Every structure is written in C-alpha cells, then in structure tokens.
C-alpha cells in the first residue's frame, strides 16, 4: 500500500523513508509512525534466495531479536515498538536513534581513548547484565552492534538476532556456529555452552578494538581466527593504558577466570576516573560470580541500571549480597535542611515506629573471606549490614543524626561527601511513590532543586526506584543519588550518596555508590 509517491506504508501506519543501513540479514529504514506522529526505525528481512529451511530460521531469528530486546527494559537496549508481518516476512519497528556504530566511529574517526572506551564499556556492560538477569545472552557483542547516540553520551546495544533466553529453542542446526569469529569466546569456539562470561569476552574484544583499532585475534580466515581465539595469547595492547588490565581480565581464556559484571564495572569505573589498575592478566580460579549490576554508572532516562540488585545467590563463605532483607538506604530528605527526614525505623502493624537509639554503636572491620578491592575495606555496621567502606579521600567516620546513619570523610558540621543508610520494615508505599512524596518536600525546601532522574526500576523481581538530583546549600552546588527497594514482605532499603556537583567529586561518588551497592550484605 502506498503512502505517497515513492513511499510504502506498512500496517497502515509506518511510512518508509530513506534506507539507514543494510546488514547480513536485514535492511533498516527510517520511517514515520503516522498514527503516533513520531520517527521510528524499521528493520526488514531482505534475504530471499536461501533454501526454505534456512529462510525459516532467519525469520524466526529476527522475531527472536524483537522478543529478546523487548524483554530487556533498559536504556542501553534499543526499544522495540512493534513487530508485524507483511509481504510474507517479518518487520521490526523500533526506536530511531541518531548515532553511529562503534565500528563506524573507529573506521571514520580513529580509536577511542582508554577513558572513552571505559565509559562505552560500562554502559554496554550494564545492558548485558540486565539481559543476563532476565536469562538473555546476547552472543554477538562487537563494535558493529554498539551504537553511540549523537550529543547524549548514550550507548545502545543492538542486534539480539542470535540471542538466547530461558525457555527458547535453539535456532541453529547441528554443527552451526553463530556469531562473529573475531569476537567469539574460546568456550563457544570449542562448542561449549555459553554463559554470561561469554558475553563479557565479546565486550573485552570490543573494547580492545575500540582502543587498538582492530580485534585482537583477527586472522586471514574464520578457521585461523577461531584457532587464534582458542590458542593464542592476547596480543599486548599498545594504546590501552589503564584499560589494559581490564581487557586481559575480560578476555581470560577460562570463563571462570573472568570477572563478574559487578567487578568488571568497578574496574571500568576506575579507568573512567583516571586511576591505574593493578590486576593480574590470569587471576587465580575462584567461584563463578553471576553478574550483579543492573544500574549503570552512567545514568540514562531509565536506570535499571549501572547499579543494582543481583540474583539472590546461594549461601557462600563470602556472604556476597544475599538480598532477602536489607538493601541500604539513602534518604534524600535528611540531606536538605527543612525537608522531611527518613529514619531507620521498624513500622508496626498499627503504624507506630520504633526508632534506633541516638547513641552511635561502634562499627567493626569485617573479616570477610572476600578480599576488599583497592581503596575499600569491609565494614560491619551495628545496624545489621556489611559493606565496603572507602579508605581514600580521608578517614570515613560513622555518625548517627536524627536516626540516619552517615559515613563521611568530612567533619559533620561541613559534611559534603557522604554515604547514608536506612532500613524500614513494613513500608506501605512503593519506592517510586515514596520518592515522589519526598521530592515534593525537597523541591519546596531547597534552593535551586533540579531533578536529573526519578525512575521506577526492577531489582531482581523487587520493586525499586532511583532518584538523582542537584541543589544548592550554603552557596555550594550538591549532587545526590538515592536508591530504594522494597521486598515482598514490605521491607524497604535505601542508599544515598552525596558529593559536590563537579566532575571529579561526582565521578568518585558514583563509583563509591556502585561498589557499596554491589557488595552490600545483610547480617540480620
């Protein structure tokens, strides 16, 4: 059906415009959704010369791409609007993003700096982890599938055409090996079952190409490339700088030697912050850690992010973030003078609250069997949780004020950098509703308040919210990020980080938030 001269109209509403690109199995068009009056991208399956069996596989694979991407609600994954069939083949209608692939950026503009590559890697990692939490493996992470949006800094993971997810059937025939050989993990090249660590290998190879200009194991043919992936050592990068140890860790030959998503995110954050990492290229074997990062370091419009909740792990000696009861808490209203304050409380069935005593018990250094990363030490707080306390930037001391637990390297009367924790049992409000109520009070009681984001997120099946904002106090601009979650029993947990609103202090604050949140362990 025509929408006008030279235009096609799909499903009576999508008017196709110019062609944006063409890949191995499809063509992407710019289109206009006439019903909702918005620009979209439409992907068309454009192969027709194959045998019927292979064509059916490709059609099913394209539909799977849409289902896999739609399953992952995350700013780092492209939004799927619609899937339809016309002219006997599937079409995917998706978000239109103004940008270029990382592959195009490398070929047209040259390589990225280590810090730029780390920033891209952190966002891709956050998207991958969110997929892993939902049982989705991408299986084809490479520069051509990483899109950099113009003017926003947003990074989007594309092409879930060969992704697998729980409950789905395999869309390959015996002996088929899907994916790009240059970016295929060794275990996949050897026919072993892939896992989240296989996607992290692809991320490592992608970041290697970003700083070095080419993938590390590309050879003259697919066979020799796969042989190099399996048997050759990682070529020493020349331009990776502080990113080099991260690349070595992500591309360890044994998937058990690769870091989990939480550790990898910390490593990338260190590079972004300009720190030098001291990491062995081949770390000693350790128990496989499932990724635990769902809130990215770089926040976008929907942080489901660089930064929160893992799958509840089974009991381990290290007691890594078992999430039944406590997630720490930051209470933004207590930050602002005149605003309503949150307390560490237990809410009874009748609504009464028993507040924690004002005296400040002494926290103790934890003897956790998991080594603390550089710049942190384990701390057991008497309120009933263990976390990684920063050791840099001064001595981080504990204090309790108005039933709020603070850790800060600053004096209480001039506190600007701090962590704040709270737990509330029997919280009747959803976290997003709680934050909205808080925001109304903060907005009216603070100077120059500006919301950066206030978003509902899912944390391992539990409802949660992330609230980020800036305001002015005592003539200084402050930056705050607050995360709250509520479990099935109604217990809510919050963590807040606050810092001066400048690049150096806020990058450090975000890095601390990510580390503390990922390693938090309830002890009651």
Secondary structure, DSSP 8 states (H G I E B T S, - for coil): -EEETTEEEETTTEEEEEEEEE-SSEEEEEEEETTTTEEEEEEEE---SS-HHHHHHHHHHHHHHHHHHHH---TTB--EEEEEEETTEEEEEEE---EEEHHHHHHHH----HHHHHHHHHHHHHHHHHHHHTTEE----SGGGEEEETTT--EEE---TT-EETT----S-TT---S-GGG--HHHHTT----HHHHHHHHHHHHHHHHHSS-TT--SSHHHHHHHHHHS-----SS-GGGHHHHHHHT-SSGGGS--HHHHHHHHHHHHTT------SS------------S-SS--TT--------------TT-----SS------HHHHSTTS-----EEE-TTS-EEE--SS----EE---SS---TTEEEEEETTTEEEEEE-SSS--EEEEETTEEEEESS-GGG--SEEEEEEEET--S-HHHHHHHHHHHHHHHSEEEEEEEEEEEEETTEEEEEEEEEEEETTEEEEEEEEEEE-TTS-EEEEEEEEESSHHHHHHHHHHHHHHHHH-EE--
